[in-house]
Amino acid sequence: MRRKLSARWFSPLFALFMSVLMSFAMSALITLVNLGPTPDFFARWLLYAFPSAWAMAFPIALFVVPVVRRGVARFVEH
């Protein structure tokens, strides 16, 4: 049986996973729109665009996730 982390890690891990997935997808699309399918697309995306996007996305997600969670809780029954 696998051991799980305590519940206090939920928000930081959620922010980590969400920021990686969102910045990965969005930086790919934005890089493709701006550059087109160039031969160096993957290098520019994975070496420059994605790390830059994730560096911004993770700290923002750390602060935004709890705020959004509280906001949504106002509209949803518990």
Phi and psi restraints in degrees (range 20) as a CNS / XPLOR table:
assign (resid 1 and name C) (resid 2 and name N)
       (resid 2 and name CA) (resid 2 and name C) 1.0 -79.9 20.0 2
assign (resid 2 and name N) (resid 2 and name CA)
       (resid 2 and name C) (resid 3 and name N) 1.0 139.2 20.0 2
assign (resid 2 and name C) (resid 3 and name N)
       (resid 3 and name CA) (resid 3 and name C) 1.0 -86.4 20.0 2
assign (resid 3 and name N) (resid 3 and name CA)
       (resid 3 and name C) (resid 4 and name N) 1.0 137.5 20.0 2
assign (resid 3 and name C) (resid 4 and name N)
       (resid 4 and name CA) (resid 4 and name C) 1.0 -103.5 20.0 2
assign (resid 4 and name N) (resid 4 and name CA)
       (resid 4 and name C) (resid 5 and name N) 1.0 157.4 20.0 2
assign (resid 4 and name C) (resid 5 and name N)
       (resid 5 and name CA) (resid 5 and name C) 1.0 -75.2 20.0 2
assign (resid 5 and name N) (resid 5 and name CA)
       (resid 5 and name C) (resid 6 and name N) 1.0 161.1 20.0 2
assign (resid 5 and name C) (resid 6 and name N)
       (resid 6 and name CA) (resid 6 and name C) 1.0 -70.6 20.0 2
assign (resid 6 and name N) (resid 6 and name CA)
       (resid 6 and name C) (resid 7 and name N) 1.0 162.1 20.0 2
assign (resid 6 and name C) (resid 7 and name N)
       (resid 7 and name CA) (resid 7 and name C) 1.0 -63.1 20.0 2
assign (resid 7 and name N) (resid 7 and name CA)
       (resid 7 and name C) (resid 8 and name N) 1.0 -22.4 20.0 2
assign (resid 7 and name C) (resid 8 and name N)
       (resid 8 and name CA) (resid 8 and name C) 1.0 -66.1 20.0 2
assign (resid 8 and name N) (resid 8 and name CA)
       (resid 8 and name C) (resid 9 and name N) 1.0 -16.1 20.0 2
assign (resid 8 and name C) (resid 9 and name N)
       (resid 9 and name CA) (resid 9 and name C) 1.0 -87.2 20.0 2
assign (resid 9 and name N) (resid 9 and name CA)
       (resid 9 and name C) (resid 10 and name N) 1.0 -4.8 20.0 2
assign (resid 9 and name C) (resid 10 and name N)
       (resid 10 and name CA) (resid 10 and name C) 1.0 -58.7 20.0 2
assign (resid 10 and name N) (resid 10 and name CA)
       (resid 10 and name C) (resid 11 and name N) 1.0 -53.6 20.0 2
assign (resid 10 and name C) (resid 11 and name N)
       (resid 11 and name CA) (resid 11 and name C) 1.0 -63.1 20.0 2
assign (resid 11 and name N) (resid 11 and name CA)
       (resid 11 and name C) (resid 12 and name N) 1.0 -47.7 20.0 2
assign (resid 11 and name C) (resid 12 and name N)
       (resid 12 and name CA) (resid 12 and name C) 1.0 -63.3 20.0 2
assign (resid 12 and name N) (resid 12 and name CA)
       (resid 12 and name C) (resid 13 and name N) 1.0 -39.2 20.0 2
assign (resid 12 and name C) (resid 13 and name N)
       (resid 13 and name CA) (resid 13 and name C) 1.0 -70.2 20.0 2
assign (resid 13 and name N) (resid 13 and name CA)
       (resid 13 and name C) (resid 14 and name N) 1.0 -37.5 20.0 2
assign (resid 13 and name C) (resid 14 and name N)
       (resid 14 and name CA) (resid 14 and name C) 1.0 -60.8 20.0 2
assign (resid 14 and name N) (resid 14 and name CA)
       (resid 14 and name C) (resid 15 and name N) 1.0 -45.8 20.0 2
assign (resid 14 and name C) (resid 15 and name N)
       (resid 15 and name CA) (resid 15 and name C) 1.0 -62.1 20.0 2
assign (resid 15 and name N) (resid 15 and name CA)
       (resid 15 and name C) (resid 16 and name N) 1.0 -40.3 20.0 2
assign (resid 15 and name C) (resid 16 and name N)
       (resid 16 and name CA) (resid 16 and name C) 1.0 -62.0 20.0 2
assign (resid 16 and name N) (resid 16 and name CA)
       (resid 16 and name C) (resid 17 and name N) 1.0 -53.9 20.0 2
assign (resid 16 and name C) (resid 17 and name N)
       (resid 17 and name CA) (resid 17 and name C) 1.0 -63.2 20.0 2
assign (resid 17 and name N) (resid 17 and name CA)
       (resid 17 and name C) (resid 18 and name N) 1.0 -44.5 20.0 2
assign (resid 17 and name C) (resid 18 and name N)
       (resid 18 and name CA) (resid 18 and name C) 1.0 -64.0 20.0 2
assign (resid 18 and name N) (resid 18 and name CA)
       (resid 18 and name C) (resid 19 and name N) 1.0 -43.0 20.0 2
assign (resid 18 and name C) (resid 19 and name N)
       (resid 19 and name CA) (resid 19 and name C) 1.0 -66.7 20.0 2
assign (resid 19 and name N) (resid 19 and name CA)
       (resid 19 and name C) (resid 20 and name N) 1.0 -37.9 20.0 2
assign (resid 19 and name C) (resid 20 and name N)
       (resid 20 and name CA) (resid 20 and name C) 1.0 -64.9 20.0 2
assign (resid 20 and name N) (resid 20 and name CA)
       (resid 20 and name C) (resid 21 and name N) 1.0 -49.5 20.0 2
assign (resid 20 and name C) (resid 21 and name N)
       (resid 21 and name CA) (resid 21 and name C) 1.0 -65.6 20.0 2
assign (resid 21 and name N) (resid 21 and name CA)
       (resid 21 and name C) (resid 22 and name N) 1.0 -44.7 20.0 2
assign (resid 21 and name C) (resid 22 and name N)
       (resid 22 and name CA) (resid 22 and name C) 1.0 -67.5 20.0 2
assign (resid 22 and name N) (resid 22 and name CA)
       (resid 22 and name C) (resid 23 and name N) 1.0 -45.8 20.0 2
assign (resid 22 and name C) (resid 23 and name N)
       (resid 23 and name CA) (resid 23 and name C) 1.0 -68.6 20.0 2
assign (resid 23 and name N) (resid 23 and name CA)
       (resid 23 and name C) (resid 24 and name N) 1.0 -31.7 20.0 2
assign (resid 23 and name C) (resid 24 and name N)
       (resid 24 and name CA) (resid 24 and name C) 1.0 -61.9 20.0 2
assign (resid 24 and name N) (resid 24 and name CA)
       (resid 24 and name C) (resid 25 and name N) 1.0 -52.0 20.0 2
assign (resid 24 and name C) (resid 25 and name N)
       (resid 25 and name CA) (resid 25 and name C) 1.0 -68.9 20.0 2
assign (resid 25 and name N) (resid 25 and name CA)
       (resid 25 and name C) (resid 26 and name N) 1.0 -46.5 20.0 2
assign (resid 25 and name C) (resid 26 and name N)
       (resid 26 and name CA) (resid 26 and name C) 1.0 -68.7 20.0 2
assign (resid 26 and name N) (resid 26 and name CA)
       (resid 26 and name C) (resid 27 and name N) 1.0 -39.3 20.0 2
assign (resid 26 and name C) (resid 27 and name N)
       (resid 27 and name CA) (resid 27 and name C) 1.0 -67.2 20.0 2
assign (resid 27 and name N) (resid 27 and name CA)
       (resid 27 and name C) (resid 28 and name N) 1.0 -33.4 20.0 2
assign (resid 27 and name C) (resid 28 and name N)
       (resid 28 and name CA) (resid 28 and name C) 1.0 -64.3 20.0 2
assign (resid 28 and name N) (resid 28 and name CA)
       (resid 28 and name C) (resid 29 and name N) 1.0 -48.5 20.0 2
assign (resid 28 and name C) (resid 29 and name N)
       (resid 29 and name CA) (resid 29 and name C) 1.0 -64.3 20.0 2
assign (resid 29 and name N) (resid 29 and name CA)
       (resid 29 and name C) (resid 30 and name N) 1.0 -46.2 20.0 2
assign (resid 29 and name C) (resid 30 and name N)
       (resid 30 and name CA) (resid 30 and name C) 1.0 -65.6 20.0 2
assign (resid 30 and name N) (resid 30 and name CA)
       (resid 30 and name C) (resid 31 and name N) 1.0 -39.2 20.0 2
assign (resid 30 and name C) (resid 31 and name N)
       (resid 31 and name CA) (resid 31 and name C) 1.0 -64.9 20.0 2
assign (resid 31 and name N) (resid 31 and name CA)
       (resid 31 and name C) (resid 32 and name N) 1.0 -41.5 20.0 2
assign (resid 31 and name C) (resid 32 and name N)
       (resid 32 and name CA) (resid 32 and name C) 1.0 -64.4 20.0 2
assign (resid 32 and name N) (resid 32 and name CA)
       (resid 32 and name C) (resid 33 and name N) 1.0 -42.5 20.0 2
assign (resid 32 and name C) (resid 33 and name N)
       (resid 33 and name CA) (resid 33 and name C) 1.0 -63.6 20.0 2
assign (resid 33 and name N) (resid 33 and name CA)
       (resid 33 and name C) (resid 34 and name N) 1.0 -42.3 20.0 2
assign (resid 33 and name C) (resid 34 and name N)
       (resid 34 and name CA) (resid 34 and name C) 1.0 -76.1 20.0 2
assign (resid 34 and name N) (resid 34 and name CA)
       (resid 34 and name C) (resid 35 and name N) 1.0 -37.8 20.0 2
assign (resid 34 and name C) (resid 35 and name N)
       (resid 35 and name CA) (resid 35 and name C) 1.0 -101.6 20.0 2
assign (resid 35 and name N) (resid 35 and name CA)
       (resid 35 and name C) (resid 36 and name N) 1.0 -27.8 20.0 2
assign (resid 35 and name C) (resid 36 and name N)
       (resid 36 and name CA) (resid 36 and name C) 1.0 80.1 20.0 2
assign (resid 36 and name N) (resid 36 and name CA)
       (resid 36 and name C) (resid 37 and name N) 1.0 -179.2 20.0 2
assign (resid 36 and name C) (resid 37 and name N)
       (resid 37 and name CA) (resid 37 and name C) 1.0 -80.3 20.0 2
assign (resid 37 and name N) (resid 37 and name CA)
       (resid 37 and name C) (resid 38 and name N) 1.0 68.6 20.0 2
assign (resid 37 and name C) (resid 38 and name N)
       (resid 38 and name CA) (resid 38 and name C) 1.0 -79.5 20.0 2
assign (resid 38 and name N) (resid 38 and name CA)
       (resid 38 and name C) (resid 39 and name N) 1.0 161.2 20.0 2
assign (resid 38 and name C) (resid 39 and name N)
       (resid 39 and name CA) (resid 39 and name C) 1.0 -60.7 20.0 2
assign (resid 39 and name N) (resid 39 and name CA)
       (resid 39 and name C) (resid 40 and name N) 1.0 -29.6 20.0 2
assign (resid 39 and name C) (resid 40 and name N)
       (resid 40 and name CA) (resid 40 and name C) 1.0 -100.3 20.0 2
assign (resid 40 and name N) (resid 40 and name CA)
       (resid 40 and name C) (resid 41 and name N) 1.0 19.9 20.0 2
assign (resid 40 and name C) (resid 41 and name N)
       (resid 41 and name CA) (resid 41 and name C) 1.0 -55.4 20.0 2
assign (resid 41 and name N) (resid 41 and name CA)
       (resid 41 and name C) (resid 42 and name N) 1.0 -52.4 20.0 2
assign (resid 41 and name C) (resid 42 and name N)
       (resid 42 and name CA) (resid 42 and name C) 1.0 -63.7 20.0 2
assign (resid 42 and name N) (resid 42 and name CA)
       (resid 42 and name C) (resid 43 and name N) 1.0 -38.1 20.0 2
assign (resid 42 and name C) (resid 43 and name N)
       (resid 43 and name CA) (resid 43 and name C) 1.0 -65.1 20.0 2
assign (resid 43 and name N) (resid 43 and name CA)
       (resid 43 and name C) (resid 44 and name N) 1.0 -45.9 20.0 2
assign (resid 43 and name C) (resid 44 and name N)
       (resid 44 and name CA) (resid 44 and name C) 1.0 -65.7 20.0 2
assign (resid 44 and name N) (resid 44 and name CA)
       (resid 44 and name C) (resid 45 and name N) 1.0 -38.9 20.0 2
assign (resid 44 and name C) (resid 45 and name N)
       (resid 45 and name CA) (resid 45 and name C) 1.0 -68.5 20.0 2
assign (resid 45 and name N) (resid 45 and name CA)
       (resid 45 and name C) (resid 46 and name N) 1.0 -54.3 20.0 2
assign (resid 45 and name C) (resid 46 and name N)
       (resid 46 and name CA) (resid 46 and name C) 1.0 -77.7 20.0 2
assign (resid 46 and name N) (resid 46 and name CA)
       (resid 46 and name C) (resid 47 and name N) 1.0 -25.0 20.0 2
assign (resid 46 and name C) (resid 47 and name N)
       (resid 47 and name CA) (resid 47 and name C) 1.0 -95.1 20.0 2
assign (resid 47 and name N) (resid 47 and name CA)
       (resid 47 and name C) (resid 48 and name N) 1.0 -24.1 20.0 2
assign (resid 47 and name C) (resid 48 and name N)
       (resid 48 and name CA) (resid 48 and name C) 1.0 -122.1 20.0 2
assign (resid 48 and name N) (resid 48 and name CA)
       (resid 48 and name C) (resid 49 and name N) 1.0 -56.7 20.0 2
assign (resid 48 and name C) (resid 49 and name N)
       (resid 49 and name CA) (resid 49 and name C) 1.0 -68.1 20.0 2
assign (resid 49 and name N) (resid 49 and name CA)
       (resid 49 and name C) (resid 50 and name N) 1.0 -49.6 20.0 2
assign (resid 49 and name C) (resid 50 and name N)
       (resid 50 and name CA) (resid 50 and name C) 1.0 -63.4 20.0 2
assign (resid 50 and name N) (resid 50 and name CA)
       (resid 50 and name C) (resid 51 and name N) 1.0 -49.5 20.0 2
assign (resid 50 and name C) (resid 51 and name N)
       (resid 51 and name CA) (resid 51 and name C) 1.0 -61.0 20.0 2
assign (resid 51 and name N) (resid 51 and name CA)
       (resid 51 and name C) (resid 52 and name N) 1.0 -37.2 20.0 2
assign (resid 51 and name C) (resid 52 and name N)
       (resid 52 and name CA) (resid 52 and name C) 1.0 -65.5 20.0 2
assign (resid 52 and name N) (resid 52 and name CA)
       (resid 52 and name C) (resid 53 and name N) 1.0 -44.3 20.0 2
assign (resid 52 and name C) (resid 53 and name N)
       (resid 53 and name CA) (resid 53 and name C) 1.0 -64.5 20.0 2
assign (resid 53 and name N) (resid 53 and name CA)
       (resid 53 and name C) (resid 54 and name N) 1.0 -43.0 20.0 2
assign (resid 53 and name C) (resid 54 and name N)
       (resid 54 and name CA) (resid 54 and name C) 1.0 -68.8 20.0 2
assign (resid 54 and name N) (resid 54 and name CA)
       (resid 54 and name C) (resid 55 and name N) 1.0 -34.6 20.0 2
assign (resid 54 and name C) (resid 55 and name N)
       (resid 55 and name CA) (resid 55 and name C) 1.0 -60.6 20.0 2
assign (resid 55 and name N) (resid 55 and name CA)
       (resid 55 and name C) (resid 56 and name N) 1.0 -30.2 20.0 2
assign (resid 55 and name C) (resid 56 and name N)
       (resid 56 and name CA) (resid 56 and name C) 1.0 -86.5 20.0 2
assign (resid 56 and name N) (resid 56 and name CA)
       (resid 56 and name C) (resid 57 and name N) 1.0 -39.4 20.0 2
assign (resid 56 and name C) (resid 57 and name N)
       (resid 57 and name CA) (resid 57 and name C) 1.0 -68.1 20.0 2
assign (resid 57 and name N) (resid 57 and name CA)
       (resid 57 and name C) (resid 58 and name N) 1.0 -40.4 20.0 2
assign (resid 57 and name C) (resid 58 and name N)
       (resid 58 and name CA) (resid 58 and name C) 1.0 -65.2 20.0 2
assign (resid 58 and name N) (resid 58 and name CA)
       (resid 58 and name C) (resid 59 and name N) 1.0 -51.5 20.0 2
assign (resid 58 and name C) (resid 59 and name N)
       (resid 59 and name CA) (resid 59 and name C) 1.0 -62.6 20.0 2
assign (resid 59 and name N) (resid 59 and name CA)
       (resid 59 and name C) (resid 60 and name N) 1.0 -36.4 20.0 2
assign (resid 59 and name C) (resid 60 and name N)
       (resid 60 and name CA) (resid 60 and name C) 1.0 -64.1 20.0 2
assign (resid 60 and name N) (resid 60 and name CA)
       (resid 60 and name C) (resid 61 and name N) 1.0 -45.5 20.0 2
assign (resid 60 and name C) (resid 61 and name N)
       (resid 61 and name CA) (resid 61 and name C) 1.0 -62.2 20.0 2
assign (resid 61 and name N) (resid 61 and name CA)
       (resid 61 and name C) (resid 62 and name N) 1.0 -35.5 20.0 2
assign (resid 61 and name C) (resid 62 and name N)
       (resid 62 and name CA) (resid 62 and name C) 1.0 -58.9 20.0 2
assign (resid 62 and name N) (resid 62 and name CA)
       (resid 62 and name C) (resid 63 and name N) 1.0 -36.8 20.0 2
assign (resid 62 and name C) (resid 63 and name N)
       (resid 63 and name CA) (resid 63 and name C) 1.0 -90.9 20.0 2
assign (resid 63 and name N) (resid 63 and name CA)
       (resid 63 and name C) (resid 64 and name N) 1.0 -30.6 20.0 2
assign (resid 63 and name C) (resid 64 and name N)
       (resid 64 and name CA) (resid 64 and name C) 1.0 -80.1 20.0 2
assign (resid 64 and name N) (resid 64 and name CA)
       (resid 64 and name C) (resid 65 and name N) 1.0 -37.8 20.0 2
assign (resid 64 and name C) (resid 65 and name N)
       (resid 65 and name CA) (resid 65 and name C) 1.0 -55.3 20.0 2
assign (resid 65 and name N) (resid 65 and name CA)
       (resid 65 and name C) (resid 66 and name N) 1.0 -49.5 20.0 2
assign (resid 65 and name C) (resid 66 and name N)
       (resid 66 and name CA) (resid 66 and name C) 1.0 -63.5 20.0 2
assign (resid 66 and name N) (resid 66 and name CA)
       (resid 66 and name C) (resid 67 and name N) 1.0 -36.2 20.0 2
assign (resid 66 and name C) (resid 67 and name N)
       (resid 67 and name CA) (resid 67 and name C) 1.0 -66.4 20.0 2
assign (resid 67 and name N) (resid 67 and name CA)
       (resid 67 and name C) (resid 68 and name N) 1.0 -45.6 20.0 2
assign (resid 67 and name C) (resid 68 and name N)
       (resid 68 and name CA) (resid 68 and name C) 1.0 -64.7 20.0 2
assign (resid 68 and name N) (resid 68 and name CA)
       (resid 68 and name C) (resid 69 and name N) 1.0 -40.8 20.0 2
assign (resid 68 and name C) (resid 69 and name N)
       (resid 69 and name CA) (resid 69 and name C) 1.0 -59.6 20.0 2
assign (resid 69 and name N) (resid 69 and name CA)
       (resid 69 and name C) (resid 70 and name N) 1.0 -44.2 20.0 2
assign (resid 69 and name C) (resid 70 and name N)
       (resid 70 and name CA) (resid 70 and name C) 1.0 -66.1 20.0 2
assign (resid 70 and name N) (resid 70 and name CA)
       (resid 70 and name C) (resid 71 and name N) 1.0 -39.8 20.0 2
assign (resid 70 and name C) (resid 71 and name N)
       (resid 71 and name CA) (resid 71 and name C) 1.0 -64.2 20.0 2
assign (resid 71 and name N) (resid 71 and name CA)
       (resid 71 and name C) (resid 72 and name N) 1.0 -43.8 20.0 2
assign (resid 71 and name C) (resid 72 and name N)
       (resid 72 and name CA) (resid 72 and name C) 1.0 -67.0 20.0 2
assign (resid 72 and name N) (resid 72 and name CA)
       (resid 72 and name C) (resid 73 and name N) 1.0 -35.8 20.0 2
assign (resid 72 and name C) (resid 73 and name N)
       (resid 73 and name CA) (resid 73 and name C) 1.0 -61.3 20.0 2
assign (resid 73 and name N) (resid 73 and name CA)
       (resid 73 and name C) (resid 74 and name N) 1.0 -25.2 20.0 2
assign (resid 73 and name C) (resid 74 and name N)
       (resid 74 and name CA) (resid 74 and name C) 1.0 -69.1 20.0 2
assign (resid 74 and name N) (resid 74 and name CA)
       (resid 74 and name C) (resid 75 and name N) 1.0 -22.9 20.0 2
assign (resid 74 and name C) (resid 75 and name N)
       (resid 75 and name CA) (resid 75 and name C) 1.0 -105.8 20.0 2
assign (resid 75 and name N) (resid 75 and name CA)
       (resid 75 and name C) (resid 76 and name N) 1.0 -7.2 20.0 2
assign (resid 75 and name C) (resid 76 and name N)
       (resid 76 and name CA) (resid 76 and name C) 1.0 -121.7 20.0 2
assign (resid 76 and name N) (resid 76 and name CA)
       (resid 76 and name C) (resid 77 and name N) 1.0 136.2 20.0 2
assign (resid 76 and name C) (resid 77 and name N)
       (resid 77 and name CA) (resid 77 and name C) 1.0 -68.2 20.0 2
assign (resid 77 and name N) (resid 77 and name CA)
       (resid 77 and name C) (resid 78 and name N) 1.0 147.6 20.0 2
